[in-house]
């Protein structure tokens, strides 16, 4: 991975790619609602009740599989 990054770092940029990026309009840095919209992500929910969308309830079962139930607490 580091070799690939080093190779990319020393290579010259493609002129047409740079020109295409520079031709795009810059967003207004003071438009905070546009900035929020650009960086908005989907909400993430946690917990076993949310795992219904997982295949076979796999996400909820993984944590429970590693725990053993105590047989006697005396």
Backbone as CSV, one residue per row, in Angstrom:
resi,resn,N_x,N_y,N_z,CA_x,CA_y,CA_z,C_x,C_y,C_z
1,UNK,0.819,-1.170,0.000,0.000,0.000,0.000,0.877,1.253,0.000
2,UNK,1.930,1.243,0.793,2.806,2.409,0.842,3.539,2.618,-0.479
3,UNK,3.871,1.525,-1.149,4.517,1.664,-2.461,3.577,2.335,-3.451
4,UNK,2.316,1.968,-3.414,1.340,2.575,-4.326,1.168,4.060,-4.017
5,UNK,1.097,4.415,-2.741,0.968,5.820,-2.364,2.200,6.616,-2.770
6,UNK,3.371,6.018,-2.594,4.607,6.695,-2.984,4.649,6.894,-4.496
7,UNK,4.224,5.892,-5.246,4.204,6.017,-6.706,3.239,7.111,-7.146
8,UNK,2.100,7.208,-6.481,1.143,8.265,-6.821,1.677,9.642,-6.442
9,UNK,2.400,9.713,-5.353,2.897,11.003,-4.871,3.968,11.582,-5.784
10,UNK,4.755,10.743,-6.416,5.845,11.247,-7.257,5.433,11.399,-8.713
11,UNK,4.277,10.886,-9.096,3.857,11.011,-10.493,3.248,12.387,-10.731
12,UNK,3.404,12.869,-11.949,2.849,14.178,-12.316,1.344,14.050,-12.527
13,UNK,0.580,15.053,-12.106,-0.872,14.984,-12.307,-1.224,15.106,-13.795
14,UNK,-2.342,14.504,-14.150,-2.816,14.591,-15.544,-3.438,15.963,-15.759
15,UNK,-2.964,16.646,-16.763,-3.381,18.027,-17.017,-4.880,18.140,-17.240
16,UNK,-5.475,17.204,-17.979,-6.922,17.293,-18.247,-7.753,17.042,-16.991
17,UNK,-7.264,16.191,-16.087,-7.984,15.952,-14.834,-7.925,17.186,-13.940
18,UNK,-6.759,17.820,-13.882,-6.612,19.031,-13.073,-7.465,20.146,-13.644
19,UNK,-7.467,20.296,-14.965,-8.268,21.342,-15.607,-9.754,21.119,-15.347
20,UNK,-10.200,19.871,-15.358,-11.600,19.557,-15.074,-11.989,19.914,-13.652
21,UNK,-11.093,19.642,-12.710,-11.368,19.988,-11.316,-11.380,21.503,-11.106
22,UNK,-10.458,22.190,-11.757,-10.395,23.636,-11.603,-11.566,24.341,-12.280
23,UNK,-12.177,23.707,-13.285,-13.310,24.311,-13.986,-14.590,24.244,-13.169
24,UNK,-14.642,23.343,-12.179,-15.843,23.231,-11.344,-15.940,24.440,-10.428
25,UNK,-17.155,24.955,-10.239,-17.297,26.124,-9.365,-17.030,25.758,-7.901
26,UNK,-16.393,26.675,-7.215,-16.144,26.486,-5.787,-17.409,26.812,-5.014
27,UNK,-17.752,25.998,-4.020,-18.912,26.328,-3.204,-18.622,27.550,-2.326
28,UNK,-19.658,28.249,-1.979,-19.523,29.410,-1.107,-19.131,28.929,0.289
29,UNK,-17.973,29.332,0.813,-17.548,28.836,2.124,-18.420,29.335,3.271
30,UNK,-19.219,30.355,3.026,-20.092,30.881,4.084,-21.484,30.270,4.053
31,UNK,-21.771,29.407,3.080,-23.078,28.765,2.974,-23.067,27.498,3.829
32,UNK,-23.371,27.658,5.100,-23.271,26.541,6.042,-24.342,25.484,5.813
33,UNK,-25.508,25.869,5.320,-26.540,24.858,5.060,-26.125,23.958,3.897
34,UNK,-25.452,24.510,2.890,-24.951,23.679,1.789,-23.840,22.760,2.280
35,UNK,-23.013,23.264,3.174,-21.955,22.434,3.749,-22.544,21.289,4.555
36,UNK,-23.554,21.577,5.363,-24.223,20.520,6.129,-24.851,19.485,5.214
37,UNK,-25.491,19.933,4.140,-26.138,19.007,3.207,-25.103,18.125,2.509
38,UNK,-23.943,18.686,2.186,-22.904,17.911,1.509,-22.316,16.831,2.412
39,UNK,-22.262,17.090,3.704,-21.637,16.156,4.636,-22.652,15.348,5.442
40,UNK,-23.932,15.509,5.151,-24.953,14.794,5.914,-24.871,13.300,5.636
41,UNK,-25.014,12.519,6.679,-24.969,11.066,6.569,-26.265,10.470,7.078
42,UNK,-26.472,9.201,6.742,-27.634,8.501,7.273,-27.450,8.285,8.769
43,UNK,-28.556,8.273,9.487,-28.466,8.008,10.918,-28.102,6.542,11.136
44,UNK,-27.377,6.289,12.188,-26.947,4.941,12.538,-27.591,4.578,13.860
45,UNK,-28.182,3.396,13.911,-28.822,2.929,15.137,-28.126,1.661,15.599
46,UNK,-28.025,1.513,16.902,-27.357,0.362,17.497,-28.319,-0.380,18.419
47,UNK,-28.035,-1.645,18.638,-28.827,-2.435,19.567,-29.389,-3.669,18.902
48,UNK,-29.736,-4.668,19.688,-30.227,-5.931,19.124,-31.570,-5.773,18.416
49,UNK,-32.413,-4.819,18.856,-33.712,-4.655,18.208,-33.580,-4.072,16.814
50,UNK,-32.451,-3.474,16.492,-32.225,-2.883,15.178,-31.719,-3.938,14.197
51,UNK,-31.232,-5.052,14.692,-30.589,-6.061,13.863,-31.562,-6.860,13.020
52,UNK,-32.818,-6.475,12.949,-33.780,-7.255,12.168,-33.465,-7.223,10.691
53,UNK,-32.774,-6.204,10.221,-32.422,-6.130,8.809,-31.232,-6.992,8.444
54,UNK,-30.513,-7.501,9.433,-29.349,-8.328,9.163,-29.788,-9.736,8.778
55,UNK,-28.985,-10.361,7.966,-29.305,-11.704,7.496,-29.329,-12.680,8.668
56,UNK,-30.483,-13.226,8.943,-30.627,-14.237,9.987,-30.361,-13.708,11.387
57,UNK,-30.469,-12.410,11.602,-30.191,-11.865,12.922,-28.741,-12.044,13.333
58,UNK,-27.858,-12.101,12.364,-26.453,-12.389,12.607,-25.814,-11.385,13.552
59,UNK,-26.099,-10.106,13.366,-25.454,-9.081,14.187,-25.818,-9.238,15.662
60,UNK,-27.048,-9.541,15.960,-27.456,-9.716,17.347,-26.920,-10.992,17.954
61,UNK,-26.732,-12.017,17.131,-26.276,-13.305,17.632,-24.784,-13.397,17.844
62,UNK,-24.018,-12.545,17.179,-22.566,-12.632,17.303,-22.132,-12.336,18.733
63,UNK,-22.641,-11.253,19.313,-22.251,-10.908,20.681,-22.731,-11.924,21.694
64,UNK,-23.921,-12.458,21.490,-24.470,-13.418,22.442,-23.767,-14.766,22.354
65,UNK,-23.197,-15.088,21.214,-22.571,-16.392,21.033,-21.328,-16.552,21.903
66,UNK,-20.631,-15.468,22.185,-19.404,-15.562,22.963,-19.625,-15.579,24.460
67,UNK,-20.844,-15.335,24.900,-21.122,-15.299,26.343,-21.724,-16.625,26.797
68,UNK,-21.289,-17.066,27.945,-21.890,-18.269,28.512,-22.796,-17.848,29.658
69,UNK,-23.872,-18.526,29.816,-24.822,-18.232,30.882,-24.396,-18.923,32.155
70,UNK,-24.435,-18.215,33.263,-24.057,-18.864,34.529,-25.119,-19.890,34.915
71,UNK,-24.650,-21.042,35.392,-25.575,-22.106,35.791,-25.907,-22.021,37.272
72,UNK,-24.986,-21.474,38.044,-25.227,-21.394,39.481,-24.530,-20.147,40.012
73,UNK,-25.267,-19.280,40.667,-24.674,-18.065,41.193,-24.451,-18.155,42.695
74,UNK,-24.416,-19.283,43.235,-24.258,-19.445,44.689,-22.850,-19.294,45.135
